[in-house]
Amino acid sequence: MEHIRYAVAACQTDLPNPVERRAMRSNTDRMLDMIDSAVAGSAPFLPVRLVVFPEFAHAAPVFPTVDELRQKLTVEIPNEHTERLTQKAREHNLYIQSGSMLEEDPQWPGAVFNTTCLIGPRGILYKYRKVNPWIPYEVHSSPHDLPGYDQPLFPVADTPIGRIGCAICYDWLFPEAIRELAANGAEVLVRVSAYMDPWGATEPMNWWTIINRARAIENIAYVVAANQGASLRHYPPYSWPGGSQVVDFDGRVLSEASPGPGERIVVAPVDISALRHERESRVGHHMLAHLRTEAYEVYSRPSYPPRSRPDVPLSYEENTERIDAAKQAQGFLSTSKARQ
């Protein structure tokens, strides 16, 4: 059997926040340079075969309404940025998990997606659209909420360097989302994230590391997690602590960036052959095999309510109303205390 062992690079960025489409080009310029640096830096050791960028590396939802996002920042995919990344993947024979961008798709008029692409030497292997936007602030669409949406919510690509799946930032606080990727075969779980203080990679909370290690353990999978490293002046109103990490299938942190804003390239080895041997031979602590799916009645009924007016652009106010409805249904909020 071929032994599959290589290096991964999590590249956290500290770039100006684009407020128009043209400004995205300079961000892509810098990402291409970072790929070259990651490849050159690892060359004497293991070849880099997978490079991961953070959420919002291409563009963030900086405007409060869907209409403004569509006017100033949304792009269709594929586009000039994905094409340039494809050329770089071909040049170095590697795979790139793009930073996220705000996507508009004619098939879903009026919707805006927060989307990242896995890109290889032959082009885009999948698009992942954030299933759990960071509500109430994020007003882009979850593909789950669109009536008739028929594309995979949790795609996994089978590549020569292993089976790769990705989810974006807040998705990772839902173990179900990452379990879906593992159930679809993912061996390398990619986290494209913009995790801010005080929940980021800093004590005393450090949700970032807790979640990365837990998801690796739960799913017997590698986690390659690139976090936004933008300084406050670039991406207000939050500061972004970086701390990008690579975690192995037993939850060991193999490599990580020191917390704090700024560009970092974190490189670590990934051994897919060892992971496959572990999944095949392990009997204890094999949560994927031990999972009693039918035991959990919570998943037999809806929780977060569907949109009542999918034809109207999503808003902060609608998000808060739906959150309150979910809390009421679960007994966390009385009718008298619901927001008016």
C-alpha positions as CSV (number, residue, x, y, z in Angstrom):
1,M,0.0,0.0,0.0
2,E,1.3,3.5,-0.8
3,H,2.3,5.4,2.2
4,I,0.6,8.9,2.2
5,R,2.5,11.3,4.3
6,Y,3.0,15.0,3.6
7,A,3.0,18.5,5.2
8,V,0.0,20.8,5.6
9,A,0.2,24.6,6.0
10,A,-2.3,26.7,7.8
11,C,-1.8,30.3,6.5
12,Q,-3.4,32.9,8.7
13,T,-3.7,36.4,7.1
14,D,-3.7,40.0,8.3
15,L,-5.1,41.8,5.3
16,P,-7.2,45.0,4.8
17,N,-10.9,44.3,4.8
18,P,-12.2,44.7,1.2
19,V,-15.1,47.0,0.8
20,E,-15.4,46.6,-3.0
21,R,-14.8,43.7,-5.4
22,R,-11.6,45.2,-6.9
23,A,-9.9,45.2,-3.5
24,M,-10.1,41.4,-3.3
25,R,-7.3,41.1,-5.9
26,S,-4.6,42.4,-3.6
27,N,-5.7,39.9,-0.9
28,T,-5.4,37.1,-3.5
29,D,-2.0,38.4,-4.5
30,R,-0.8,38.1,-0.9
31,M,-2.3,34.6,-0.5
32,L,-0.4,33.4,-3.6
33,D,2.8,34.7,-2.1
34,M,2.1,32.9,1.1
35,I,1.7,29.6,-0.7
36,D,5.1,30.1,-2.3
37,S,6.6,30.7,1.2
38,A,4.9,27.7,2.7
39,V,6.2,25.4,-0.1
40,A,9.7,26.8,0.1
41,G,9.9,26.7,3.9
42,S,8.9,23.1,4.1
43,A,10.9,21.9,1.0
44,P,13.9,20.5,3.0
45,F,11.6,18.4,5.2
46,L,8.2,17.2,3.9
47,P,6.5,18.6,0.8
48,V,3.5,20.8,1.4
49,R,0.5,19.2,-0.3
50,L,-2.4,21.1,1.4
51,V,-2.6,24.8,2.2
52,V,-5.5,26.3,4.1
53,F,-6.6,29.9,4.5
54,P,-9.0,31.5,7.0
55,E,-12.5,32.7,6.7
56,F,-12.8,36.2,5.2
57,A,-9.3,36.0,3.7
58,H,-10.9,37.1,0.4
59,A,-13.8,39.2,1.7
60,A,-16.0,39.5,4.8
61,P,-19.7,40.4,5.2
62,V,-18.9,44.0,6.3
63,F,-22.2,45.5,5.3
64,P,-25.3,45.0,7.4
65,T,-27.7,44.2,4.6
66,V,-27.9,41.6,1.9
67,D,-28.5,44.4,-0.7
68,E,-25.2,46.1,0.1
69,L,-23.3,42.9,0.1
70,R,-24.7,42.1,-3.4
71,Q,-23.9,45.6,-4.7
72,K,-20.3,45.7,-3.5
73,L,-18.8,42.4,-2.6
74,T,-20.5,39.3,-3.9
75,V,-18.9,37.2,-6.7
76,E,-19.9,34.2,-8.7
77,I,-17.8,31.0,-8.4
78,P,-15.6,30.2,-10.4
79,N,-14.0,33.6,-10.7
80,E,-10.6,35.2,-11.2
81,H,-9.5,34.3,-7.7
82,T,-10.3,30.6,-7.9
83,E,-8.6,30.5,-11.3
84,R,-5.4,32.1,-9.9
85,L,-5.5,29.6,-7.1
86,T,-5.9,26.8,-9.5
87,Q,-2.8,27.9,-11.4
88,K,-0.9,28.0,-8.2
89,A,-2.1,24.5,-7.2
90,R,-1.0,23.3,-10.6
91,E,2.4,25.0,-10.3
92,H,3.2,23.3,-6.9
93,N,1.0,20.1,-7.3
94,L,-0.9,20.8,-4.2
95,Y,-4.4,21.5,-2.9
96,I,-5.7,24.8,-1.6
97,Q,-8.6,25.5,0.7
98,S,-9.5,29.0,-0.3
99,G,-10.3,31.8,2.1
100,S,-14.0,32.4,2.1
101,M,-15.7,34.8,-0.2
102,L,-19.2,36.0,-0.5
103,E,-20.9,34.1,-3.3
104,E,-23.9,34.9,-5.4
105,D,-25.4,32.1,-7.5
106,P,-28.0,32.8,-10.2
107,Q,-29.6,29.5,-9.3
108,W,-30.5,31.0,-5.9
109,P,-31.5,34.6,-6.7
110,G,-31.3,37.0,-3.7
111,A,-29.2,34.6,-1.6
112,V,-25.6,35.3,-0.5
113,F,-23.4,32.4,0.6
114,N,-20.2,32.5,2.7
115,T,-18.2,30.0,0.5
116,T,-14.8,28.4,0.5
117,C,-13.5,26.1,-2.3
118,L,-11.1,23.2,-2.2
119,I,-8.9,23.7,-5.3
120,G,-6.5,21.3,-6.8
121,P,-4.3,21.2,-9.9
122,R,-7.4,20.5,-12.1
123,G,-9.6,23.1,-10.6
124,I,-12.4,23.3,-8.0
125,L,-13.2,20.0,-6.3
126,Y,-16.0,21.3,-4.1
127,K,-17.7,24.4,-2.9
128,Y,-18.6,24.5,0.8
129,R,-21.2,27.0,1.8
130,K,-21.5,27.8,5.5
131,V,-24.4,25.9,6.9
132,N,-24.4,27.8,10.3
133,P,-24.0,31.5,9.8
134,W,-22.9,33.4,13.0
135,I,-26.4,34.6,13.8
136,P,-27.8,37.2,14.4
137,Y,-25.0,39.3,12.9
138,E,-24.3,37.3,9.7
139,V,-27.2,37.8,7.2
140,H,-25.9,35.6,4.4
141,S,-27.9,32.5,3.7
142,S,-27.6,28.9,5.0
143,P,-28.1,26.6,2.1
144,H,-30.0,24.4,4.4
145,D,-32.7,27.1,4.7
146,L,-33.4,27.4,0.9
147,P,-36.4,25.5,-0.3
148,G,-35.4,23.0,-2.9
149,Y,-31.7,23.2,-2.3
150,D,-30.4,19.9,-3.7
151,Q,-26.6,20.1,-3.5
152,P,-24.6,18.3,-0.8
153,L,-24.4,20.4,2.4
154,F,-21.2,18.6,3.6
155,P,-19.2,17.6,0.5
156,V,-16.0,15.6,0.8
157,A,-13.3,15.3,-1.9
158,D,-11.5,12.0,-2.5
159,T,-7.9,13.1,-3.5
160,P,-4.5,11.5,-3.8
161,I,-3.6,13.0,-0.4
162,G,-6.7,11.7,1.4
163,R,-10.4,12.5,1.7
164,I,-10.8,16.2,2.6
165,G,-13.8,18.0,4.0
166,C,-14.3,21.5,5.2
167,A,-16.6,23.6,7.4
168,I,-16.5,27.3,8.3
169,C,-16.0,28.8,11.7
170,Y,-19.3,28.7,13.6
171,D,-20.1,25.4,12.0
172,W,-17.5,23.8,14.3
173,L,-19.5,24.6,17.4
174,F,-22.1,22.1,16.1
175,P,-20.5,18.6,16.5
176,E,-23.2,17.4,14.1
177,A,-21.8,19.3,11.2
178,I,-18.3,17.9,11.6
179,R,-19.7,14.4,12.2
180,E,-21.5,14.7,8.8
181,L,-18.1,15.3,7.2
182,A,-16.7,12.3,8.9
183,A,-19.7,10.2,8.0
184,N,-19.1,11.2,4.4
185,G,-15.6,9.9,4.6
186,A,-13.4,12.9,5.6
187,E,-10.0,12.0,7.0
188,V,-8.7,15.6,7.0
189,L,-11.1,18.1,8.5
190,V,-10.4,21.6,7.4
191,R,-11.5,24.6,9.5
192,V,-11.7,27.9,7.7
193,S,-12.3,30.4,10.5
194,A,-12.5,33.9,11.8
195,Y,-12.6,33.3,15.5
196,M,-12.5,36.5,17.5
197,D,-11.6,37.5,21.0
198,P,-12.6,36.6,23.7
199,W,-13.5,33.2,22.3
200,G,-10.4,32.7,20.2
201,A,-7.1,31.2,20.8
202,T,-6.4,32.9,24.1
203,E,-7.0,32.0,27.7
204,P,-9.0,31.8,29.9
205,M,-11.6,30.7,27.3
206,N,-9.7,29.4,24.3
207,W,-12.7,27.8,22.6
208,W,-10.6,27.6,19.5
209,T,-8.3,24.9,20.8
210,I,-10.9,23.1,22.8
211,I,-13.2,22.7,19.8
212,N,-10.4,21.7,17.4
213,R,-9.1,19.0,19.7
214,A,-12.5,17.7,20.5
215,R,-13.6,17.4,16.9
216,A,-10.4,15.5,16.0
217,I,-10.9,13.1,18.8
218,E,-14.6,12.5,18.1
219,N,-14.1,11.8,14.5
220,I,-10.6,10.1,14.5
221,A,-9.4,12.7,12.0
222,Y,-6.8,15.3,11.4
223,V,-7.9,18.9,11.9
224,V,-6.2,21.7,9.9
225,A,-7.5,25.0,11.3
226,A,-6.6,28.4,9.8
227,N,-7.8,31.3,11.9
228,Q,-8.1,35.0,10.9
229,G,-5.1,36.9,12.2
230,A,-6.3,40.4,11.2
231,S,-5.5,43.3,13.5
232,L,-8.3,45.4,14.9
233,R,-7.7,48.2,12.4
234,H,-8.3,45.8,9.5
235,Y,-11.4,43.9,10.7
236,P,-13.3,45.9,13.3
237,P,-15.2,45.7,15.6
238,Y,-13.3,42.6,16.9
239,S,-9.7,41.7,17.4
240,W,-8.6,38.4,15.8
241,P,-6.2,36.2,17.7
242,G,-5.0,33.8,15.1
243,G,-3.5,30.7,16.8
244,S,-3.8,28.5,13.6
245,Q,-3.3,24.8,14.4
246,V,-2.8,21.3,13.1
247,V,-4.2,18.6,15.4
248,D,-3.8,14.8,14.9
249,F,-6.5,12.1,15.1
250,D,-5.9,11.6,18.9
251,G,-6.2,15.3,19.7
252,R,-2.5,16.1,19.9
253,V,-1.7,19.7,18.8
254,L,1.1,19.1,16.3
255,S,1.8,22.7,15.5
256,E,0.3,26.1,16.3
257,A,0.8,29.8,15.9
258,S,1.3,31.8,19.0
259,P,-1.9,33.8,19.8
260,G,-2.1,37.3,18.6
261,P,-2.8,39.1,15.3
262,G,-0.5,38.9,12.4
263,E,0.5,36.7,9.5
264,R,1.6,33.2,10.4
265,I,2.3,30.0,8.4
266,V,1.9,26.9,10.6
267,V,3.3,23.6,9.1
268,A,2.9,20.1,10.4
269,P,3.0,16.5,9.1
270,V,-0.1,14.5,8.2
271,D,0.1,10.7,7.9
272,I,-3.0,9.5,6.2
273,S,-1.7,5.9,6.2
274,A,-1.4,5.9,10.0
275,L,-4.9,7.4,10.3
276,R,-6.4,4.6,8.0
277,H,-4.6,2.0,10.0
278,E,-6.0,3.4,13.3
279,R,-9.5,3.6,12.0
280,E,-9.3,0.0,10.7
281,S,-7.6,-1.6,13.7
282,R,-8.9,0.4,16.7
283,V,-11.7,-1.2,18.8
284,G,-11.9,1.1,21.8
285,H,-12.6,4.8,21.5
286,H,-13.9,4.4,17.9
287,M,-16.8,6.9,18.2
288,L,-17.6,6.6,14.5
289,A,-18.3,2.9,14.9
290,H,-19.9,3.2,18.4
291,L,-22.4,5.9,17.4
292,R,-26.0,4.9,18.3
293,T,-27.6,7.3,15.9
294,E,-31.2,6.3,16.7
295,A,-30.8,7.0,20.4
296,Y,-31.0,10.8,20.1
297,E,-34.5,11.9,19.8
298,V,-33.5,15.6,19.7
299,Y,-32.7,15.1,16.0
300,S,-36.2,13.8,15.2
301,R,-37.8,17.2,15.5
302,P,-36.9,20.6,14.1
303,S,-35.4,23.2,16.4
304,Y,-34.3,26.4,14.6
305,P,-37.4,27.4,12.6
306,P,-37.5,27.7,8.8
307,R,-37.9,31.2,7.2
308,S,-41.4,32.3,6.9
309,R,-40.6,34.7,4.0
310,P,-37.7,33.3,2.0
311,D,-38.5,35.8,-0.8
312,V,-37.4,38.7,1.5
313,P,-33.7,39.5,2.1
314,L,-32.4,38.1,5.4
315,S,-31.9,40.6,8.2
316,Y,-30.5,40.9,11.7
317,E,-34.0,41.4,13.0
318,E,-35.3,38.2,11.4
319,N,-32.4,36.3,12.8
320,T,-33.2,37.4,16.4
321,E,-36.9,36.6,15.9
322,R,-36.1,33.1,14.8
323,I,-33.6,32.6,17.6
324,D,-36.3,33.7,20.1
325,A,-38.8,31.2,18.5
326,A,-36.2,28.4,18.9
327,K,-35.6,29.3,22.6
328,Q,-39.3,29.5,23.3
329,A,-39.9,26.0,21.7
330,Q,-37.1,24.6,24.0
331,G,-38.5,26.3,27.1
332,F,-35.6,28.8,27.5
333,L,-37.7,31.9,26.8
334,S,-41.2,32.8,28.0
335,T,-43.7,34.3,25.5
336,S,-43.8,37.5,27.6
337,K,-40.1,38.0,27.3
338,A,-39.8,37.4,23.5
339,R,-38.6,40.4,21.6
340,Q,-41.3,42.5,20.0
